[in-house]
Each structure stands twice: as C-alpha cells, then as structure tokens.
Amino acid sequence: MKTVLVTGAGGYIGSVLVPKLLQRGYRVRALDRYFFGIDKLEAHPQLSLIKEDSRRIPEEALVGVDAVVDLVAISNDPSGELFQEATYEINHQSRVRTAEMAKRAGVSRYILPSSCSLYGFVEPEVIVNEQSATNPLSTYAKANELAELGVLPLADDTFTVVVMRQATVYGYSPRMRFDLAINGMTLGAWKTGVIPLMKDGTQWRPMVHVQDTTDVMALLLEADAANVNGEIFNVGSNRNNYQLGPLGEEIARALPKPVTIEWYGDPDHRSYRVSFDKIEATLGWKARWTAADGALEIYTALEEGCVPSYEQTITLGWYRELIKWHRIIRDTELYGGMLDLPAQTEPGEGQ
Ligand SMILES: NC(=O)c1ccc[n+]([C@@H]2O[C@H](COP(=O)([O-])OP(=O)(O)OC[C@H]3O[C@@H](n4cnc5c(N)ncnc54)[C@H](O)[C@@H]3O)[C@@H](O)[C@H]2O)c1
C-alpha cells in the first residue's frame, strides 16, 4: 500500500482528493492547519491527520511517504494581496522546502498543484499553452510561479516532479468555496435569483470541476515517470474555456429557476484562454464535467442543506474572521480557558 502526504488536505480540493485516494487504496497523511475546520475529512483506518503548519513540517512527516501532493496555499488573489508575506512563505517557500525534504527522505514523486492564473492577461485572440510566456499579475500568481521554478529543477531519475496548472475550479466539496466563479454564481442564483458577474464579462477564464482535477492528481500519482517527470500540464478542457458573460448565461439556463444577471466590481484585468491539448495527448485524459453540470450539482447541494456554514466558504472573509477572533481570544483567555476555567492544580500536583 502506497502512502501519500497531502498538504492543504482539509481545503476545497484536498477534502475531495483525500477520500478519493483512500478509496483507491492509498494510505493518506493529511497535513493542514485546518483553518476551515478539522471536520471536513471523515475518519478512515488508512487516514492520519497531521495538524501542522507547512512552514514547520518536520522531516519525520516525510519518512515512509511515496508521494506528496502539495496543495497547501493561501488560495486566492484577494487573500494573497492582504497577506503578501504569508503567501510567499506558504505558497512558494514552504512548498519548495517540502519538495527538497521529500527528495532527501527518498519520496519518489512530488506533485505541485499550481494555477493557470499565472498566464494573467493575454489578448483574446491568443491561446496560451505550457510553453507560452507567463504573466503573473497578483501576489498569489507570482508565488505559484516561484514555487514552480523552485520545484522543477529537483526532478531527476529518483524524484519525479510534476506541475499541474489548474483552471479555476468549481463543483461541490465538503469545504465549500463560494469565492470561485461558477460556485459564487450558483449561490447567488439559488439565494436571491441573481447571478453576480464580474465586469465586463468579455474576460476569458478556463474552468475545471473539482472531481476532474482530483482525478488528474490520482492519475499523476501512477503515470509513467518518463511521460510526466519535469513536465507542466494545464489541467482543464478546451470546451470549458469561457468568457464570463456567456458562462453566466449558460448557468442561468441550466438552473431550475428564473434568474437575472447583475454586474459588479471594476473591469477584471485577468483574461486568459488556455490550450489543454498536452494533457490529453500525453495522458489520454479528458475532463468529464461541464459548467452546467457543476452548477446543477451545487444548486442541488444547497437545496439539500449540504452547506451548513456560509461564513467559512469565502476564503478571505474567513481568514479575516480568524484573525479578529484570535485577537479577542488572546485578550480574554486566562489559564487556558474562557468561562470554563480548567480545574486548579495544587503546587506539585500532576508533576
Ligand atoms: N480552487 C481553485 O480554483 C484553484 C485553481 C488553481 C489552483 N489552485 C491551487 O490548488 C491548491 C488548493 O486550493 P483550494 O481551493 O483547495 O484552497 P483552500 O484554501 O480551500 O485550501 C488550502 C488549505 O491549506 C491550508 N493552509 C493554508 N496555510 C497553511 C499553512 N501554513 N500550513 C498548513 N495548512 C495551511 C488551509 O487550512 C486550507 O485547508 C492551492 O495551491 C491553490 O493555489 C486552486
């Protein structure tokens, strides 16, 4: 039985990936700070949870590990701008350090889930591929690019390194994120009958379902090293390259209730149309999900009450809440408790 260390395992993608790997017979070490709750991963005999910061992973955590999927990140542009230093430390430095430690510990494979956002902006008539110049516009995208540049040179005959540049992900996950385009549109439609769309709707953005991208992670764990080592793969599908305006209309048509579209924000400066030919040609992999299927899946999950806490689903909002409450708790906590002070111990007791 192979052991996979998944970092960021309690996150949106991790909490879909981990049960998939367990179901496929892997033993999983799920490492996370669990900022979004430790309840997103169900107990399983082959699952061990490691509550640790990715910047402080001890060498022992990698002993006996066959592969690492390094999902950990401050995971979107607005959070990256607010927490710039932490974003470089976590998304770039900690991942390079983890890859280096993994190589030293004899781990044979390392997968870096990066992002198509490092293409930033390209003219609408251009379709970028893995060889195109990158143009990262945000701290988040820049940190992802630095991580790619840091881990790829570690690839050699004993250590397979693969980079996945994922399209914007959508679909249901136990750690739901409504700060992602299709997910947020669907929430708006379900809650108020209005799809929020970022201006001006002509910007191109590729999309991939969370089940599809985690299928690719599982595939890359077993793919022949000769085909994937030292390679970058865009992960998504040519048919799921969307302009946000038409995407909103497609989602409106797919949902079982009448909805309108409402524009918000300043015009989005990110726009990229991406080719996904390489992953299909190399691995024979094709995405299964359409945007309409994903929107319906989320709509149904909302109808069935499967998203208990909305607060945690907006990544930046939740990090802000944690920081606010950390301050309040630090100011009020005494003797390790709040209203429930722990029993007082006499001097000498418990020694
Ligand atoms: N979701 C997308 O649309 C998308 C698209 C492209 C790339 N990606 C990349 O995929 C990865 C996973 O994204 P996600 O959507 O699951 O994000 P997420 O925010 O849901 O998950 C990130 C996880 O990392 C954990 N974490 C953050 N800092 C940590 C630290 N210092 N130590 C330990 N744990 C820490 C968080 O608790 C969280 O569970 C990220 O690297 C992201 O950049 C995501």
The ligand as an SDF file (V2000), in Angstrom:
LIG
                    3D

 44 48  0  0  0  0  0  0  0  0999 V2000
   -9.6070   26.3080   -6.2010 N   0  0  0  0  0  0  0  0  0  0  0  0
   -9.1530   26.7500   -7.3650 C   0  0  0  0  0  0  0  0  0  0  0  0
   -9.8920   27.2720   -8.2190 O   0  0  0  0  0  0  0  0  0  0  0  0
   -7.6950   26.5870   -7.7070 C   0  0  0  0  0  0  0  0  0  0  0  0
   -7.3000   26.8650   -9.0130 C   0  0  0  0  0  0  0  0  0  0  0  0
   -5.9580   26.7420   -9.3320 C   0  0  0  0  0  0  0  0  0  0  0  0
   -5.0470   26.3350   -8.3650 C   0  0  0  0  0  0  0  0  0  0  0  0
   -5.4810   26.0640   -7.1130 N   0  0  0  0  0  0  0  0  0  0  0  0
   -4.4760   25.6480   -6.1080 C   0  0  0  0  0  0  0  0  0  0  0  0
   -4.8940   24.4270   -5.5090 O   0  0  0  0  0  0  0  0  0  0  0  0
   -4.4880   24.4090   -4.1380 C   0  0  0  0  0  0  0  0  0  0  0  0
   -5.6680   24.1230   -3.2140 C   0  0  0  0  0  0  0  0  0  0  0  0
   -6.6660   25.1250   -3.3770 O   0  0  0  0  0  0  0  0  0  0  0  0
   -8.0330   25.0660   -2.5950 P   0  0  0  0  0  0  0  0  0  0  0  0
   -9.0580   25.6640   -3.4920 O   0  0  0  0  0  0  0  0  0  0  0  0
   -8.2480   23.7040   -2.0550 O   0  0  0  0  0  0  0  0  0  0  0  0
   -7.7450   26.1100   -1.4090 O   0  0  0  0  0  0  0  0  0  0  0  0
   -8.2240   26.0780    0.1320 P   0  0  0  0  0  0  0  0  0  0  0  0
   -7.9860   27.4500    0.6580 O   0  0  0  0  0  0  0  0  0  0  0  0
   -9.5740   25.5190    0.2450 O   0  0  0  0  0  0  0  0  0  0  0  0
   -7.2050   25.0480    0.7840 O   0  0  0  0  0  0  0  0  0  0  0  0
   -5.9250   25.3900    1.2460 C   0  0  0  0  0  0  0  0  0  0  0  0
   -5.6900   24.6350    2.5450 C   0  0  0  0  0  0  0  0  0  0  0  0
   -4.3860   24.9720    3.0140 O   0  0  0  0  0  0  0  0  0  0  0  0
   -4.4520   25.1350    4.4220 C   0  0  0  0  0  0  0  0  0  0  0  0
   -3.3480   26.0130    4.8300 N   0  0  0  0  0  0  0  0  0  0  0  0
   -3.1530   27.3110    4.4950 C   0  0  0  0  0  0  0  0  0  0  0  0
   -1.9840   27.7520    5.0140 N   0  0  0  0  0  0  0  0  0  0  0  0
   -1.4450   26.6950    5.6740 C   0  0  0  0  0  0  0  0  0  0  0  0
   -0.2240   26.5020    6.3830 C   0  0  0  0  0  0  0  0  0  0  0  0
    0.6740   27.4800    6.5330 N   0  0  0  0  0  0  0  0  0  0  0  0
    0.0390   25.2810    6.9030 N   0  0  0  0  0  0  0  0  0  0  0  0
   -0.8450   24.2620    6.7830 C   0  0  0  0  0  0  0  0  0  0  0  0
   -2.0280   24.3940    6.1230 N   0  0  0  0  0  0  0  0  0  0  0  0
   -2.3140   25.5950    5.5710 C   0  0  0  0  0  0  0  0  0  0  0  0
   -5.8030   25.7180    4.7160 C   0  0  0  0  0  0  0  0  0  0  0  0
   -6.2130   25.4160    6.0420 O   0  0  0  0  0  0  0  0  0  0  0  0
   -6.6680   25.0310    3.6540 C   0  0  0  0  0  0  0  0  0  0  0  0
   -7.2840   23.8760    4.1830 O   0  0  0  0  0  0  0  0  0  0  0  0
   -3.8310   25.7470   -3.8710 C   0  0  0  0  0  0  0  0  0  0  0  0
   -2.4370   25.6030   -4.0200 O   0  0  0  0  0  0  0  0  0  0  0  0
   -4.3770   26.6310   -4.9440 C   0  0  0  0  0  0  0  0  0  0  0  0
   -3.4850   27.6620   -5.2460 O   0  0  0  0  0  0  0  0  0  0  0  0
   -6.7870   26.1620   -6.7600 C   0  0  0  0  0  0  0  0  0  0  0  0
  1  2  1  0
  2  3  2  0
  2  4  1  0
  4  5  1  0
  4 44  2  0
  5  6  2  0
  6  7  1  0
  7  8  2  0
  8  9  1  0
  8 44  1  0
  9 10  1  0
  9 42  1  0
 10 11  1  0
 11 12  1  0
 11 40  1  0
 12 13  1  0
 13 14  1  0
 14 15  2  0
 14 16  1  0
 14 17  1  0
 17 18  1  0
 18 19  2  0
 18 20  1  0
 18 21  1  0
 21 22  1  0
 22 23  1  0
 23 24  1  0
 23 38  1  0
 24 25  1  0
 25 26  1  0
 25 36  1  0
 26 27  1  0
 26 35  1  0
 27 28  2  0
 28 29  1  0
 29 30  1  0
 29 35  2  0
 30 31  1  0
 30 32  2  0
 32 33  1  0
 33 34  2  0
 34 35  1  0
 36 37  1  0
 36 38  1  0
 38 39  1  0
 40 41  1  0
 40 42  1  0
 42 43  1  0
M  CHG  2   8   1  16  -1
M  END
$$$$
